[in-house]
Amino acid sequence: MRTAQENLVQTHGALLRVGLVLEGICNKCGVCCVGIHEGEQVFCENLEILGELGSPDATMCRIHASRVLNTPIWMLNSVGERVFETICAKDNELETRTILEKGIGRGCSLGVRLICPQIS
């Protein structure tokens, strides 16, 4: 039996295939740049935490001006040790999925819009 979270992820995955896009201006809450790995909070090595995560202007990306889709990044643990390497999900389906799962309603200022494909 699936959990409510797994159902939500599956639903969002289906919506992403239809055409779910993020709209608005990022309030730099940082929720999309952190995660949980093996029970421990991890965060992007380029995330500068300025305040409480989930609050407006709580974070800043140290490489924002130069980051592009698939920029390699390391996720760090609470003491700053590298835990695993991944990619920055800027402007792609993974970023949308991450924000839907962790950010909307938890500090993120972005909204979502459903784009329905034309059926021929």
N, CA, C and O atoms as a printed pandas DataFrame, in Angstrom:
     atom_number atom_name residue_name chain_id  residue_number  x_coord  y_coord  z_coord
0              1         N          MET        A               1    0.838   -1.181    0.000
1              2        CA          MET        A               1    0.000    0.000    0.000
2              3         C          MET        A               1    0.882    1.244    0.000
3              4         O          MET        A               1    1.844    1.327    0.764
4              5         N          ARG        A               2    0.556    2.207   -0.854
5              6        CA          ARG        A               2    1.336    3.431   -0.958
6              7         C          ARG        A               2    0.945    4.425    0.123
7              8         O          ARG        A               2   -0.198    4.463    0.579
8              9         N          THR        A               3    1.918    5.220    0.516
9             10        CA          THR        A               3    1.653    6.282    1.482
10            11         C          THR        A               3    1.046    7.478    0.762
11            12         O          THR        A               3    1.040    7.543   -0.467
12            13         N          ALA        A               4    0.540    8.415    1.540
13            14        CA          ALA        A               4   -0.012    9.637    0.949
14            15         C          ALA        A               4    1.053   10.388    0.182
15            16         O          ALA        A               4    0.776   10.943   -0.882
16            17         N          GLN        A               5    2.293   10.414    0.715
17            18        CA          GLN        A               5    3.398   11.096    0.031
18            19         C          GLN        A               5    3.689   10.429   -1.319
19            20         O          GLN        A               5    3.905   11.115   -2.318
20            21         N          GLU        A               6    3.693    9.089   -1.345
21            22        CA          GLU        A               6    3.951    8.383   -2.605
22            23         C          GLU        A               6    2.834    8.656   -3.612
23            24         O          GLU        A               6    3.097    8.805   -4.806
24            25         N          ASN        A               7    1.597    8.721   -3.138
25            26        CA          ASN        A               7    0.480    9.057   -4.028
26            27         C          ASN        A               7    0.631   10.463   -4.588
27            28         O          ASN        A               7    0.378   10.703   -5.769
28            29         N          LEU        A               8    1.049   11.396   -3.726
29            30        CA          LEU        A               8    1.257   12.772   -4.156
30            31         C          LEU        A               8    2.339   12.839   -5.230
31            32         O          LEU        A               8    2.168   13.516   -6.244
32            33         N          VAL        A               9    3.449   12.138   -5.009
33            34        CA          VAL        A               9    4.546   12.120   -5.981
34            35         C          VAL        A               9    4.068   11.531   -7.297
35            36         O          VAL        A               9    4.367   12.074   -8.361
36            37         N          GLN        A              10    3.327   10.425   -7.242
37            38        CA          GLN        A              10    2.833    9.802   -8.468
38            39         C          GLN        A              10    1.883   10.752   -9.189
39            40         O          GLN        A              10    1.942   10.877  -10.412
40            41         N          THR        A              11    1.020   11.413   -8.452
41            42        CA          THR        A              11    0.093   12.367   -9.061
42            43         C          THR        A              11    0.858   13.515   -9.711
43            44         O          THR        A              11    0.555   13.902  -10.840
44            45         N          HIS        A              12    1.841   14.059   -9.010
45            46        CA          HIS        A              12    2.629   15.159   -9.576
46            47         C          HIS        A              12    3.418   14.699  -10.789
47            48         O          HIS        A              12    3.563   15.453  -11.751
48            49         N          GLY        A              13    3.934   13.468  -10.760
49            50        CA          GLY        A              13    4.644   12.935  -11.922
50            51         C          GLY        A              13    3.745   12.884  -13.139
51            52         O          GLY        A              13    4.162   13.238  -14.242
52            53         N          ALA        A              14    2.504   12.442  -12.939
53            54        CA          ALA        A              14    1.545   12.401  -14.046
54            55         C          ALA        A              14    1.232   13.804  -14.531
55            56         O          ALA        A              14    1.132   14.033  -15.737
56            57         N          LEU        A              15    1.076   14.751  -13.608
57            58        CA          LEU        A              15    0.792   16.122  -14.003
58            59         C          LEU        A              15    1.964   16.741  -14.747
59            60         O          LEU        A              15    1.770   17.531  -15.672
60            61         N          LEU        A              16    3.178   16.388  -14.349
61            62        CA          LEU        A              16    4.340   16.916  -15.059
62            63         C          LEU        A              16    4.360   16.440  -16.499
63            64         O          LEU        A              16    4.757   17.187  -17.393
64            65         N          ARG        A              17    3.936   15.206  -16.736
65            66        CA          ARG        A              17    3.897   14.697  -18.101
66            67         C          ARG        A              17    2.848   15.444  -18.921
67            68         O          ARG        A              17    3.019   15.628  -20.126
68            69         N          VAL        A              18    1.766   15.872  -18.277
69            70        CA          VAL        A              18    0.746   16.642  -18.975
70            71         C          VAL        A              18    1.262   18.035  -19.265
71            72         O          VAL        A              18    1.027   18.561  -20.353
72            73         N          GLY        A              19    1.951   18.640  -18.333
73            74        CA          GLY        A              19    2.501   19.968  -18.539
74            75         C          GLY        A              19    2.274   20.900  -17.369
75            76         O          GLY        A              19    1.556   21.891  -17.498
76            77         N          LEU        A              20    2.865   20.604  -16.244
77            78        CA          LEU        A              20    2.753   21.441  -15.069
78            79         C          LEU        A              20    3.982   22.334  -15.003
79            80         O          LEU        A              20    5.109   21.838  -15.015
80            81         N          VAL        A              21    3.781   23.637  -14.933
81            82        CA          VAL        A              21    4.897   24.572  -14.905
82            83         C          VAL        A              21    4.798   25.479  -13.678
83            84         O          VAL        A              21    3.711   25.736  -13.159
84            85         N          LEU        A              22    5.950   25.952  -13.232
85            86        CA          LEU        A              22    6.014   26.880  -12.106
86            87         C          LEU        A              22    5.891   28.298  -12.620
87            88         O          LEU        A              22    6.396   28.629  -13.693
88            89         N          GLU        A              23    5.215   29.138  -11.843
89            90        CA          GLU        A              23    5.058   30.542  -12.203
90            91         C          GLU        A              23    5.360   31.402  -10.997
91            92         O          GLU        A              23    5.177   30.978   -9.856
92            93         N          GLY        A              24    5.822   32.606  -11.255
93            94        CA          GLY        A              24    6.047   33.561  -10.188
94            95         C          GLY        A              24    7.515   33.894  -10.025
95            96         O          GLY        A              24    8.353   33.536  -10.854
96            97         N          ILE        A              25    7.804   34.581   -8.947
97            98        CA          ILE        A              25    9.168   35.002   -8.656
98            99         C          ILE        A              25    9.633   34.280   -7.401
99           100         O          ILE        A              25    8.947   34.292   -6.379
100          101         N          CYS        A              26   10.784   33.661   -7.482
101          102        CA          CYS        A              26   11.361   32.923   -6.360
102          103         C          CYS        A              26   11.605   33.885   -5.192
103          104         O          CYS        A              26   12.175   34.961   -5.375
104          105         N          ASN        A              27   11.168   33.486   -3.991
105          106        CA          ASN        A              27   11.402   34.315   -2.805
106          107         C          ASN        A              27   12.646   33.873   -2.024
107          108         O          ASN        A              27   12.889   34.342   -0.912
108          109         N          LYS        A              28   13.428   32.966   -2.617
109          110        CA          LYS        A              28   14.693   32.508   -2.043
110          111         C          LYS        A              28   14.523   31.886   -0.656
111          112         O          LYS        A              28   15.321   32.126    0.250
112          113         N          CYS        A              29   13.459   31.080   -0.509
113          114        CA          CYS        A              29   13.223   30.422    0.778
114          115         C          CYS        A              29   14.187   29.265    1.011
115          116         O          CYS        A              29   14.433   28.898    2.161
116          117         N          GLY        A              30   14.745   28.676   -0.061
117          118        CA          GLY        A              30   15.743   27.622    0.056
118          119         C          GLY        A              30   15.213   26.220    0.218
119          120         O          GLY        A              30   15.999   25.274    0.276
120          121         N          VAL        A              31   13.897   26.051    0.295
121          122        CA          VAL        A              31   13.330   24.734    0.540
122          123         C          VAL        A              31   13.700   23.737   -0.561
123          124         O          VAL        A              31   13.869   22.550   -0.282
124          125         N          CYS        A              32   13.826   24.195   -1.786
125          126        CA          CYS        A              32   14.127   23.278   -2.890
126          127         C          CYS        A              32   15.607   22.888   -2.952
127          128         O          CYS        A              32   15.977   22.024   -3.748
128          129         N          CYS        A              33   16.451   23.500   -2.138
129          130        CA          CYS        A              33   17.894   23.232   -2.165
130          131         C          CYS        A              33   18.365   22.367   -1.001
131          132         O          CYS        A              33   19.566   22.210   -0.787
132          133         N          VAL        A              34   17.428   21.814   -0.259
133          134        CA          VAL        A              34   17.760   20.939    0.862
134          135         C          VAL        A              34   17.009   19.631    0.707
135          136         O          VAL        A              34   16.042   19.542   -0.049
136          137         N          GLY        A              35   17.459   18.626    1.424
137          138        CA          GLY        A              35   16.788   17.336    1.376
138          139         C          GLY        A              35   17.173   16.485    2.565
139          140         O          GLY        A              35   17.877   16.931    3.471
140          141         N          ILE        A              36   16.700   15.253    2.546
141          142        CA          ILE        A              36   17.024   14.279    3.581
142          143         C          ILE        A              36   17.717   13.107    2.897
143          144         O          ILE        A              36   17.226   12.579    1.899
144          145         N          HIS        A              37   18.857   12.709    3.441
145          146        CA          HIS        A              37   19.602   11.564    2.915
146          147         C          HIS        A              37   19.987   10.677    4.098
147          148         O          HIS        A              37   20.708   11.100    5.002
148          149         N          GLU        A              38   19.490    9.440    4.073
149          150        CA          GLU        A              38   19.747    8.485    5.156
150          151         C          GLU        A              38   19.423    9.084    6.520
151          152         O          GLU        A              38   20.174    8.908    7.480
152          153         N          GLY        A              39   18.287    9.801    6.597
153          154        CA          GLY        A              39   17.803   10.365    7.841
154          155         C          GLY        A              39   18.459   11.663    8.276
155          156         O          GLY        A              39   18.147   12.186    9.347
156          157         N          GLU        A              40   19.352   12.184    7.470
157          158        CA          GLU        A              40   20.079   13.395    7.833
158          159         C          GLU        A              40   19.775   14.499    6.816
159          160         O          GLU        A              40   19.669   14.237    5.618
160          161         N          GLN        A              41   19.636   15.733    7.304
161          162        CA          GLN        A              41   19.397   16.846    6.393
162          163         C          GLN        A              41   20.669   17.149    5.614
163          164         O          GLN        A              41   21.759   17.215    6.182
164          165         N          VAL        A              42   20.515   17.332    4.314
165          166        CA          VAL        A              42   21.621   17.716    3.442
166          167         C          VAL        A              42   21.203   18.964    2.683
167          168         O          VAL        A              42   20.014   19.235    2.516
168          169         N          PHE        A              43   22.191   19.717    2.227
169          170        CA          PHE        A              43   21.899   20.939    1.494
170          171         C          PHE        A              43   22.955   21.150    0.430
171          172         O          PHE        A              43   24.068   20.633    0.527
172          173         N          CYS        A              44   22.593   21.917   -0.589
173          174        CA          CYS        A              44   23.495   22.205   -1.701
174          175         C          CYS        A              44   24.713   22.972   -1.192
175          176         O          CYS        A              44   24.590   23.882   -0.371
176          177         N          GLU        A              45   25.884   22.592   -1.690
177          178        CA          GLU        A              45   27.123   23.255   -1.275
178          179         C          GLU        A              45   27.146   24.738   -1.637
179          180         O          GLU        A              45   27.915   25.500   -1.051
180          181         N          ASN        A              46   26.324   25.155   -2.581
181          182        CA          ASN        A              46   26.294   26.556   -3.014
182          183         C          ASN        A              46   25.234   27.379   -2.305
183          184         O          ASN        A              46   25.067   28.564   -2.591
184          185         N          LEU        A              47   24.518   26.752   -1.379
185          186        CA          LEU        A              47   23.450   27.446   -0.658
186          187         C          LEU        A              47   24.021   28.190    0.540
187          188         O          LEU        A              47   24.614   27.590    1.437
188          189         N          GLU        A              48   23.837   29.483    0.543
189          190        CA          GLU        A              48   24.232   30.287    1.691
190          191         C          GLU        A              48   22.969   30.550    2.500
191          192         O          GLU        A              48   22.037   31.194    2.017
192          193         N          ILE        A              49   22.941   30.054    3.721
193          194        CA          ILE        A              49   21.761   30.174    4.568
194          195         C          ILE        A              49   21.866   31.458    5.378
195          196         O          ILE        A              49   22.792   31.639    6.169
196          197         N          LEU        A              50   20.896   32.348    5.165
197          198        CA          LEU        A              50   20.893   33.665    5.796
198          199         C          LEU        A              50   19.852   33.779    6.906
199          200         O          LEU        A              50   19.920   34.684    7.738
200          201         N          GLY        A              51   18.895   32.863    6.914
201          202        CA          GLY        A              51   17.805   32.906    7.887
202          203         C          GLY        A              51   17.149   31.548    7.991
203          204         O          GLY        A              51   17.741   30.540    7.606
204          205         N          GLU        A              52   15.935   31.511    8.506
205          206        CA          GLU        A              52   15.217   30.252    8.681
206          207         C          GLU        A              52   14.715   29.746    7.334
207          208         O          GLU        A              52   13.991   30.450    6.630
208          209         N          LEU        A              53   15.105   28.513    6.974
209          210        CA          LEU        A              53   14.658   27.934    5.712
210          211         C          LEU        A              53   13.140   27.972    5.630
211          212         O          LEU        A              53   12.448   27.708    6.614
212          213         N          GLY        A              54   12.637   28.298    4.468
213          214        CA          GLY        A              54   11.207   28.407    4.259
214          215         C          GLY        A              54   10.684   29.824    4.420
215          216         O          GLY        A              54    9.519   30.097    4.130
216          217         N          SER        A              55   11.534   30.721    4.879
217          218        CA          SER        A              55   11.157   32.126    5.018
218          219         C          SER        A              55   11.667   32.909    3.810
219          220         O          SER        A              55   12.696   32.551    3.238
220          221         N          PRO        A              56   10.972   33.960    3.417
221          222        CA          PRO        A              56   11.460   34.782    2.297
222          223         C          PRO        A              56   12.873   35.304    2.569
223          224         O          PRO        A              56   13.196   35.708    3.685
224          225         N          ASP        A              57   13.690   35.287    1.546
225          226        CA          ASP        A              57   15.083   35.764    1.596
226          227         C          ASP        A              57   15.934   35.035    2.637
227          228         O          ASP        A              57   16.877   35.607    3.183
228          229         N          ALA        A              58   15.601   33.782    2.905
229          230        CA          ALA        A              58   16.352   32.987    3.889
230          231         C          ALA        A              58   17.663   32.464    3.323
231          232         O          ALA        A              58   18.557   32.089    4.082
232          233         N          THR        A              59   17.792   32.435    1.990
233          234        CA          THR        A              59   18.986   31.849    1.380
234          235         C          THR        A              59   19.434   32.650    0.179
235          236         O          THR        A              59   18.739   33.538   -0.313
236          237         N          MET        A              60   20.624   32.299   -0.272
237          238        CA          MET        A              60   21.178   32.878   -1.485
238          239         C          MET        A              60   22.033   31.798   -2.150
239          240         O          MET        A              60   22.721   31.040   -1.467
240          241         N          CYS        A              61   21.991   31.731   -3.459
241          242        CA          CYS        A              61   22.830   30.785   -4.192
242          243         C          CYS        A              61   24.148   31.481   -4.531
243          244         O          CYS        A              61   24.158   32.540   -5.158
244          245         N          ARG        A              62   25.250   30.880   -4.112
245          246        CA          ARG        A              62   26.565   31.493   -4.340
246          247         C          ARG        A              62   26.957   31.537   -5.812
247          248         O          ARG        A              62   27.787   32.354   -6.211
248          249         N          ILE        A              63   26.357   30.652   -6.628
249          250        CA          ILE        A              63   26.725   30.614   -8.052
250          251         C          ILE        A              63   25.529   30.881   -8.957
251          252         O          ILE        A              63   25.551   30.522  -10.134
252          253         N          HIS        A              64   24.490   31.505   -8.421
253          254        CA          HIS        A              64   23.244   31.692   -9.170
254          255         C          HIS        A              64   23.466   32.255  -10.571
255          256         O          HIS        A              64   22.873   31.768  -11.533
256          257         N          ALA        A              65   24.296   33.254  -10.692
257          258        CA          ALA        A              65   24.492   33.895  -11.997
258          259         C          ALA        A              65   25.105   32.944  -13.018
259          260         O          ALA        A              65   24.896   33.103  -14.220
260          261         N          SER        A              66   25.865   31.951  -12.541
261          262        CA          SER        A              66   26.545   31.061  -13.492
262          263         C          SER        A              66   25.943   29.661  -13.551
263          264         O          SER        A              66   26.383   28.842  -14.357
264          265         N          ARG        A              67   24.950   29.370  -12.719
265          266        CA          ARG        A              67   24.418   28.007  -12.745
266          267         C          ARG        A              67   23.540   27.813  -13.961
267          268         O          ARG        A              67   22.809   28.711  -14.381
268          269         N          VAL        A              68   23.630   26.634  -14.507
269          270        CA          VAL        A              68   22.840   26.244  -15.660
270          271         C          VAL        A              68   22.318   24.841  -15.394
271          272         O          VAL        A              68   22.763   24.164  -14.467
272          273         N          LEU        A              69   21.392   24.424  -16.201
273          274        CA          LEU        A              69   20.852   23.075  -16.082
274          275         C          LEU        A              69   21.985   22.056  -16.045
275          276         O          LEU        A              69   22.905   22.109  -16.861
276          277         N          ASN        A              70   21.913   21.149  -15.112
277          278        CA          ASN        A              70   22.872   20.049  -14.935
278          279         C          ASN        A              70   24.236   20.481  -14.389
279          280         O          ASN        A              70   25.212   19.745  -14.539
280          281         N          THR        A              71   24.325   21.656  -13.759
281          282        CA          THR        A              71   25.564   22.047  -13.095
282          283         C          THR        A              71   25.849   21.032  -11.988
283          284         O          THR        A              71   24.988   20.804  -11.138
284          285         N          PRO        A              72   27.040   20.416  -11.975
285          286        CA          PRO        A              72   27.348   19.456  -10.905
286          287         C          PRO        A              72   27.431   20.176   -9.553
287          288         O          PRO        A              72   28.021   21.250   -9.444
288          289         N          ILE        A              73   26.831   19.564   -8.531
289          290        CA          ILE        A              73   26.884   20.116   -7.175
290          291         C          ILE        A              73   27.092   18.979   -6.184
291          292         O          ILE        A              73   26.810   17.819   -6.483
292          293         N          TRP        A              74   27.582   19.323   -5.018
293          294        CA          TRP        A              74   27.690   18.372   -3.905
294          295         C          TRP        A              74   26.645   18.741   -2.871
295          296         O          TRP        A              74   26.392   19.920   -2.624
296          297         N          MET        A              75   26.040   17.732   -2.269
297          298        CA          MET        A              75   25.148   17.929   -1.136
298          299         C          MET        A              75   25.980   17.690    0.122
299          300         O          MET        A              75   26.715   16.707    0.222
300          301         N          LEU        A              76   25.848   18.606    1.075
301          302        CA          LEU        A              76   26.626   18.571    2.309
302          303         C          LEU        A              76   25.738   18.210    3.496
303          304         O          LEU        A              76   24.532   18.457    3.483
304          305         N          ASN        A              77   26.355   17.621    4.523
305          306        CA          ASN        A              77   25.604   17.351    5.750
306          307         C          ASN        A              77   25.710   18.541    6.694
307          308         O          ASN        A              77   26.258   19.580    6.324
308          309         N          SER        A              78   25.193   18.400    7.901
309          310        CA          SER        A              78   25.117   19.524    8.835
310          311         C          SER        A              78   26.478   20.032    9.302
311          312         O          SER        A              78   26.580   21.157    9.791
312          313         N          VAL        A              79   27.530   19.215    9.158
313          314        CA          VAL        A              79   28.864   19.682    9.545
314          315         C          VAL        A              79   29.708   20.076    8.336
315          316         O          VAL        A              79   30.908   20.322    8.461
316          317         N          GLY        A              80   29.067   20.135    7.156
317          318        CA          GLY        A              80   29.750   20.598    5.959
318          319         C          GLY        A              80   30.521   19.545    5.190
319          320         O          GLY        A              80   31.304   19.881    4.301
320          321         N          GLU        A              81   30.314   18.267    5.519
321          322        CA          GLU        A              81   30.997   17.189    4.792
322          323         C          GLU        A              81   30.220   16.851    3.532
323          324         O          GLU        A              81   28.989   16.847    3.535
324          325         N          ARG        A              82   30.938   16.567    2.459
325          326        CA          ARG        A              82   30.298   16.153    1.213
326          327         C          ARG        A              82   29.683   14.768    1.397
327          328         O          ARG        A              82   30.341   13.835    1.859
328          329         N          VAL        A              83   28.405   14.654    1.025
329          330        CA          VAL        A              83   27.681   13.398    1.195
330          331         C          VAL        A              83   27.515   12.686   -0.145
331          332         O          VAL        A              83   27.808   11.496   -0.256
332          333         N          PHE        A              84   27.049   13.406   -1.157
333          334        CA          PHE        A              84   26.931   12.819   -2.493
334          335         C          PHE        A              84   26.904   13.929   -3.533
335          336         O          PHE        A              84   26.555   15.073   -3.240
336          337         N          GLU        A              85   27.280   13.565   -4.751
337          338        CA          GLU        A              85   27.268   14.502   -5.864
338          339         C          GLU        A              85   25.978   14.325   -6.641
339          340         O          GLU        A              85   25.488   13.208   -6.803
340          341         N          THR        A              86   25.434   15.427   -7.117
341          342        CA          THR        A              86   24.217   15.399   -7.914
342          343         C          THR        A              86   24.293   16.554   -8.914
343          344         O          THR        A              86   25.379   17.070   -9.177
344          345         N          ILE        A              87   23.180   16.954   -9.458
345          346        CA          ILE        A              87   23.154   18.093  -10.378
346          347         C          ILE        A              87   22.163   19.135   -9.890
347          348         O          ILE        A              87   21.182   18.807   -9.222
348          349         N          CYS        A              88   22.421   20.378  -10.223
349          350        CA          CYS        A              88   21.473   21.449   -9.943
350          351         C          CYS        A              88   20.292   21.251  -10.888
351          352         O          CYS        A              88   20.468   21.085  -12.095
352          353         N          ALA        A              89   19.117   21.272  -10.337
353          354        CA          ALA        A              89   17.919   20.998  -11.133
354          355         C          ALA        A              89   17.284   22.269  -11.689
355          356         O          ALA        A              89   16.077   22.308  -11.930
356          357         N          LYS        A              90   18.076   23.284  -11.889
357          358        CA          LYS        A              90   17.556   24.571  -12.356
358          359         C          LYS        A              90   16.783   24.422  -13.671
359          360         O          LYS        A              90   17.275   23.853  -14.646
360          361         N          ASP        A              91   15.572   24.946  -13.662
361          362        CA          ASP        A              91   14.742   25.050  -14.869
362          363         C          ASP        A              91   14.487   23.725  -15.576
363          364         O          ASP        A              91   14.533   23.661  -16.805
364          365         N          ASN        A              92   14.221   22.681  -14.824
365          366        CA          ASN        A              92   13.843   21.435  -15.484
366          367         C          ASN        A              92   12.766   20.713  -14.689
367          368         O          ASN        A              92   12.320   21.203  -13.652
368          369         N          GLU        A              93   12.351   19.562  -15.168
369          370        CA          GLU        A              93   11.275   18.803  -14.542
370          371         C          GLU        A              93   11.619   18.403  -13.108
371          372         O          GLU        A              93   10.739   18.371  -12.248
372          373         N          LEU        A              94   12.883   18.101  -12.846
373          374        CA          LEU        A              94   13.287   17.725  -11.492
374          375         C          LEU        A              94   13.088   18.891  -10.519
375          376         O          LEU        A              94   12.638   18.686   -9.392
376          377         N          GLU        A              95   13.419   20.100  -10.944
377          378        CA          GLU        A              95   13.203   21.269  -10.092
378          379         C          GLU        A              95   11.713   21.439   -9.794
379          380         O          GLU        A              95   11.330   21.683   -8.649
380          381         N          THR        A              96   10.881   21.312  -10.818
381          382        CA          THR        A              96    9.439   21.439  -10.628
382          383         C          THR        A              96    8.945   20.381   -9.651
383          384         O          THR        A              96    8.186   20.692   -8.733
384          385         N          ARG        A              97    9.367   19.138   -9.839
385          386        CA          ARG        A              97    8.942   18.051   -8.954
386          387         C          ARG        A              97    9.409   18.302   -7.520
387          388         O          ARG        A              97    8.648   18.098   -6.574
388          389         N          THR        A              98   10.646   18.741   -7.359
389          390        CA          THR        A              98   11.186   19.008   -6.023
390          391         C          THR        A              98   10.387   20.100   -5.333
391          392         O          THR        A              98   10.046   19.968   -4.157
392          393         N          ILE        A              99   10.088   21.162   -6.040
393          394        CA          ILE        A              99    9.333   22.265   -5.444
394          395         C          ILE        A              99    7.916   21.826   -5.110
395          396         O          ILE        A              99    7.391   22.204   -4.063
396          397         N          LEU        A             100    7.286   21.039   -5.971
397          398        CA          LEU        A             100    5.939   20.549   -5.682
398          399         C          LEU        A             100    5.942   19.661   -4.436
399          400         O          LEU        A             100    5.039   19.751   -3.605
400          401         N          GLU        A             101    6.951   18.811   -4.310
401          402        CA          GLU        A             101    7.001   17.867   -3.190
402          403         C          GLU        A             101    7.372   18.536   -1.881
403          404         O          GLU        A             101    6.856   18.162   -0.827
404          405         N          LYS        A             102    8.272   19.535   -1.931
405          406        CA          LYS        A             102    8.827   20.085   -0.697
406          407         C          LYS        A             102    8.533   21.552   -0.457
407          408         O          LYS        A             102    8.649   22.020    0.676
408          409         N          GLY        A             103    8.157   22.290   -1.488
409          410        CA          GLY        A             103    8.113   23.734   -1.329
410          411         C          GLY        A             103    6.748   24.383   -1.311
411          412         O          GLY        A             103    6.484   25.225   -0.453
412          413         N          ILE        A             104    5.871   24.017   -2.234
413          414        CA          ILE        A             104    4.573   24.678   -2.328
414          415         C          ILE        A             104    3.837   24.516   -0.997
415          416         O          ILE        A             104    3.624   23.400   -0.523
416          417         N          GLY        A             105    3.460   25.629   -0.415
417          418        CA          GLY        A             105    2.766   25.607    0.864
418          419         C          GLY        A             105    3.702   25.520    2.067
419          420         O          GLY        A             105    3.242   25.475    3.208
420          421         N          ARG        A             106    5.011   25.497    1.819
421          422        CA          ARG        A             106    5.979   25.395    2.909
422          423         C          ARG        A             106    7.009   26.522    2.831
423          424         O          ARG        A             106    8.128   26.373    3.322
424          425         N          GLY        A             107    6.643   27.628    2.229
425          426        CA          GLY        A             107    7.548   28.764    2.132
426          427         C          GLY        A             107    7.775   29.239    0.715
427          428         O          GLY        A             107    8.045   30.420    0.498
428          429         N          CYS        A             108    7.672   28.341   -0.260
429          430        CA          CYS        A             108    7.915   28.696   -1.655
430          431         C          CYS        A             108    6.850   29.673   -2.152
431          432         O          CYS        A             108    5.657   29.495   -1.907
432          433         N          SER        A             109    7.306   30.699   -2.851
433          434        CA          SER        A             109    6.390   31.721   -3.366
434          435         C          SER        A             109    5.839   31.390   -4.745
435          436         O          SER        A             109    4.973   32.104   -5.249
436          437         N          LEU        A             110    6.324   30.324   -5.359
437          438        CA          LEU        A             110    5.898   30.005   -6.712
438          439         C          LEU        A             110    4.533   29.334   -6.721
439          440         O          LEU        A             110    4.124   28.699   -5.749
440          441         N          GLY        A             111    3.852   29.490   -7.822
441          442        CA          GLY        A             111    2.588   28.815   -8.039
442          443         C          GLY        A             111    2.737   27.845   -9.195
443          444         O          GLY        A             111    3.788   27.793   -9.833
444          445         N          VAL        A             112    1.708   27.088   -9.466
445          446        CA          VAL        A             112    1.762   26.111  -10.552
446          447         C          VAL        A             112    0.634   26.382  -11.526
447          448         O          VAL        A             112   -0.433   26.878  -11.164
448          449         N          ARG        A             113    0.908   26.040  -12.774
449          450        CA          ARG        A             113   -0.091   26.165  -13.833
450          451         C          ARG        A             113   -0.074   24.879  -14.636
451          452         O          ARG        A             113    0.992   24.359  -14.967
452          453         N          LEU        A             114   -1.243   24.372  -14.946
453          454        CA          LEU        A             114   -1.368   23.146  -15.723
454          455         C          LEU        A             114   -1.580   23.518  -17.181
455          456         O          LEU        A             114   -2.496   24.269  -17.518
456          457         N          ILE        A             115   -0.726   22.986  -18.035
457          458        CA          ILE        A             115   -0.868   23.197  -19.473
458          459         C          ILE        A             115   -1.363   21.881  -20.056
459          460         O          ILE        A             115   -0.642   20.883  -20.050
460          461         N          CYS        A             116   -2.581   21.880  -20.554
461          462        CA          CYS        A             116   -3.151   20.659  -21.117
462          463         C          CYS        A             116   -2.755   20.539  -22.577
463          464         O          CYS        A             116   -2.915   21.482  -23.353
464          465         N          PRO        A             117   -2.237   19.373  -22.948
465          466        CA          PRO        A             117   -1.861   19.200  -24.364
466          467         C          PRO        A             117   -3.101   19.144  -25.235
467          468         O          PRO        A             117   -4.169   18.712  -24.800
468          469         N          GLN        A             118   -2.940   19.588  -26.467
469          470        CA          GLN        A             118   -4.036   19.530  -27.405
470          471         C          GLN        A             118   -4.206   18.087  -27.861
471          472         O          GLN        A             118   -3.240   17.430  -28.249
472          473         N          ILE        A             119   -5.418   17.611  -27.813
473          474        CA          ILE        A             119   -5.701   16.235  -28.239
474          475         C          ILE        A             119   -6.163   16.285  -29.681
475          476         O          ILE        A             119   -7.091   17.008  -30.044
476          477         N          SER        A             120   -5.474   15.478  -30.496
477          478        CA          SER        A             120   -5.851   15.501  -31.921
478          479         C          SER        A             120   -6.544   14.244  -32.308
479          480         O          SER        A             120   -6.934   14.085  -33.464
